Amino acid sequence: MAKNSIKISANVADTVRPALAGADKHPGWHALRSIAARVTTPLLPDDYLKLANPLWSARELRGRVLEVRRETEDSATLVIKPGWGFSFDYEPGQYVGIGVLMDGRWRWRSYSLTSTPVTGASHAASSGRSAKTITITVKAMPEGFLSSHLVGGLSPGTVVRLAAPQGNFVMPDPAPASVLFLTAGSGITPVMSMLRTLERRKGIGGPGHVVHVHSAPTASDVMFGGELAQLADAHDGYRLRLRATRTDGRLDLSRLDDEVPDWRDRQTWACGPEGMLNEAEKTWAAAGIAERLHLERFAQSRAAVHGQGGTVEFARSGKTVAVDAATPLMDAGESVGVRMPFGCRMGICQSCVVALVDGHVRDLRSGAEHEPGSRIQTCVSAASGDCVLDV
C-alpha cells in the first residue's frame, strides 16, 4: 500500500483554542504561569503578557509574519517567528496550520513547512537570521480567498495563530540509499523542506542519490527555481529534471523509464495534483512496489454528494442552522457561533467526535450514513436530513 499523508484546507472560526504545546519542555515557565494565574484571577497572565508581546501566549500558539517573499508571480514564502510553546523539532515534509483574522473570523488553512528543523546556532549563521523562524510557501489559488490574501495582501508584522506541525509525509534520517522526488506545481513545497534538510545535514550522497522530477506550466512557474538549480550545480548526488507542461505536456508515468530508468529501486515521495498521484498509485502497484511510494495529498477525496442536507440542531447551545448536503457539520456549527471541538480537521485525529442524538448524517469520504446514537466526526460529516448533535 502506498503511504498517504492527507492535508486538507479548512475554514475555521474562532472556536476551541489548541491545547498548549511545549509546556512539558518549559516546566519552570509553566509553573510560574500557574502561580501568576492565581494572583491575577479572574484574569490570566496571558491577558497582561499579550499586551507587552502578542507572542507570549500560553493559551494558543501564535506567530508574527516577518517577511512575505515572492517566489513566482502567484506564490510567496512567509517567514514566521512562532511564539512561546512552538516545537521546532518537526520532521521535514510536515505541515502546519495557520489562522488569519479576516472580516472578524479566524480563517485556517494547512501549508507544508518549507523550512528545516532547527539544529542550533549553525542554522542561524547559515540562514542569516534567527534560527527560531519557520517558513511556509503558498500558491494563490483562484478559488482560495485565504491563499490569495497570504500571497498578496498579508503585511509583515501580522500576528497569526498556529497549529502544531503534523503529517507523516516525512523523510527519515538517514535518508534511503536512493530517492526519487516526483512533484508538480505547489507539490514541491514539502519536498523543499526535505531537500534543504538533506543539504544541511550533508545527507545528499554520491552521484544519483536523489533524482527529482518536477513539472510546472513554464520555467517561470517553478517555485524555488534558482535554489534548485544551485543544488544541482553544487551536488553530484542531486539530479534535477524539469518539465514545462505547456510545451512538453504532462509527465506520462507509463514512460517513467525514459526519465528515471531505476525508479523501481528507489524510495519515492510524490506530491502534486490528484490525477498525478492517482496515476502514481496505479503505476507503483502494477510494478509490485507500492510500499516504496509515499504520497502527500493537498485535498481529501470525497464521495459524490447526495440529498438536500437539512436543519442541524446543536442541542446544548440551542442553536440551529440550515445547511446543504456538502457542508461539514463543523463548518455549520461555527457559522452560527457554536464552539466545536477540533484537531486536524481532516478526519484523522478524532478530536471532533460528538454524539448524534437524532436524525442521520453522512460521511463525506465514504458516503456511509450514521444513525442516532452514533458518534460522528463533525469535520468529515454532513447532514442527511434534519439532525441533532450533542454540542
Secondary structure, DSSP 4 states (H G I P E B T S, - for coil): --EEEE-------S-SPPPPSSGGG-HHHHHHHHHHHHHHTTS-HHHHHHHH-TT--SSSEEEEEEEEEEEETTEEEEEEEE-TT----PPTT-EEEEEEEETTEEEEEEEEB-S----SHHHHHHHTS-SS-EEEEEE--TT-HHHHHHHHTPPTT-EEEEEEEE-S----SSPPSSEEEEEEGGGHHHHHHHHHHHHHTT---STTSEEEEEEESSGGG-TTHHHHHHHHHH-TTEEEEEEEHHHH-S--GGGHHHH-TTGGGSEEEEES-HHHHHHHHHHHHHTT-GGGEEEEESS---PPP-S--EEEEETTTTEEEEE-TTS-HHHHHHHTT-----SSSSSSS-TTEEEEEEEEEEETTT--EE-TT-EEEGGGEEEEEEEEE--
